[in-house]
Amino acid sequence: MDNTPPASLRTWMLPMLSDAYHPTSANAASAALWQRARRVAPMGAQGDGKYYAPYPHFIARAGGAHLWDADGNHFIDYWNGAGPCVLGHGDATVCDAVAGVSAARGQLFSAPNDLEVELAETLRRIIPCAEMSVFLNAGSDILCMAMRVARAATGRDLLVKFAGSYHGWHDDFLFNISSYDGPPDEHGRYAPIAESAGLPPGPAQSIRVLDYNDLDAARALFAAEGDRIAAIVVEPVMHGPATGCIAPHPGFLAGLRALCAAHGSLLIFDEILTGFRHGLGGAQERLDVTPDLAAFGKALSNGYPIAALCGPARLIGQMSPAGRSFLSGTYNGNVVSVAAALATIARLQDGSVFRHIEALGARLAGGLDAAFQSRGVTARASCFGSMVAIHCSDRRLDSFGDVMRHHDPAVSPKLMAQLFEQGVYLKPRRVLRFAISAAHDEDDIDRTVALVDRHFAAEAGA
Ligand SMILES: Cc1ncc(COP(=O)(O)O)c(C=O)c1O
C-alpha cells in the first residue's frame, strides 16, 4: 500500500517542518524524549505533531500565558493549546470547578445529569442558533455529526467547504483545492484533492470545494447543483492552518445564508475557533448572520474535551434517541468537561476578557505592522479580535487561493525559528498565527513585537 501523503498534503506540511531551527544542549531532555517517542508514536508526537525539525520540544507544564519545556526553557505561548485556552492555562475558576465536581460527584455517569441541562440552557440563552445542543468530545466529532444531520434533514449528499479550512479529521472533510492559480470552472468548481491516504471513494464524490470570499463561485455552484447540496460548512472567520486569519467580506456570509435558504440547503458555521473567542454569542452574533447549525468546541471549556452542536429543535431533534440520526458516546456530557464549560462561560460573561484580549490583539497587530514598515518587510498583520496572523505579502489576502499565490512562504520559517529561540512559542505553519488569551499582558505583546523587529533588523543587516 502506498502511504505517501498526497501532493496537496505535502505542500501544506513541508514549510512547517522547518530546518531553520538548530537545537542545542539546552534541549537535551527533549532530545532524549524524542528518541523514546519516535519508536512508539508517528513523528514522535500525539495530537498536533508539527514541530521544528529535527525534533519537538516536549512541554512539561503550562501556566497563564506561558509554557515550560522538559529542559526548563520558558516560552510566551501563542499556540494556546491549538486555540482553546482563551482564559490562559490553569485558570483558577475553571480548575476549581473541575476539581470541585470531580471530588464531589465523580467524573462520568454516561447518563443524564443536571449540569448538562444547565449548559444546554446557557447556550440557548447566549448563542442565536442554539435552541437545542448536543455535546460530544471534540470538534471533529461535532462536524461529522453536523453533516449526518444535514444529510438526514435534506435527503441530499453534497457538502460544500472552503479551501484551507480544517474541519476535523473525518473522511468527509479532508479535501482541498488542487489549483492555486487557475479559476474554478463555470460551475464554481475546483477539482478536489484528498489530503489523506486511506479515504474511501464516497467522500470525493460528494465534496465541492470553493475559495473563501468567492460568492460568485458559490452562486454558480448552487445554480448548477443546488438541488443536491445538503450543506455549506464555513468558518465565519477563517483561521485555517494554511491561511491564518481571514475575515469574511461584507455580505459574504449573508450571501451564503441567502443561497442556502433559496435552495433548501443548510448553512453550518464551524465556530470551533471563533466561538467563545470572538464573543459570547459566537461570530454569528458578532457578524449578525444566523446559521442553521453551529459547531463549538475549544474555548468553550478553556481546554477540557467537550464540543457542542447547536441548532433548532427541528434539526437537533433528528438525532438519536429522539430521531433517526445515530448519536452516542460514552463521554458525552461528562460532568467534568461540562463543569469546565460552565465555569469558562461564567468568566466570559461580563465581556471584560473579550475587551482585554482584543485590545492586545490590536496592540500586537499594530506593533507588527510598524516593525514591518520600519524594516522594509513585505508583510502585514491580519487581525480579527484576539487572533493575529502574519501574511507575507504586499496585499490583503482574502482566501486560501490568495495565500498560495501571494504569500511568501520563505519568511515564516526563519522568523519562527528566531522567535522560538528567544522564547516565543508558535507552531510551524505556512502562515504564523498568534492566539491571545486573558493571561497575556502588554509586556508579553511588546516583548514579542521587539523580537520580531530585532529579527528583521538583523536580516536587513545580514
Ligand atoms: C475550525 C476547526 N474545526 C474543527 C476542528 C477539529 O477540532 P478537534 O481538533 O477538536 O477535533 C478544528 C481543530 O483545530 C478547527 O480549527
The ligand as an ORCA input file, in Angstrom:
! r2SCAN-3c Opt
* xyz 0 1
  C     -12.142     25.295     12.697
  C     -11.905     23.918     13.249
  N     -12.866     22.989     13.138
  C     -12.714     21.750     13.626
  C     -11.547     21.372     14.258
  C     -11.393     19.972     14.814
  O     -11.465     20.048     16.195
  P     -10.788     18.916     17.120
  O      -9.300     19.036     16.928
  O     -11.254     19.270     18.499
  O     -11.312     17.610     16.654
  C     -10.517     22.302     14.401
  C      -9.253     21.939     15.053
  O      -8.264     22.622     15.003
  C     -10.695     23.612     13.888
  O      -9.748     24.543     13.988
*
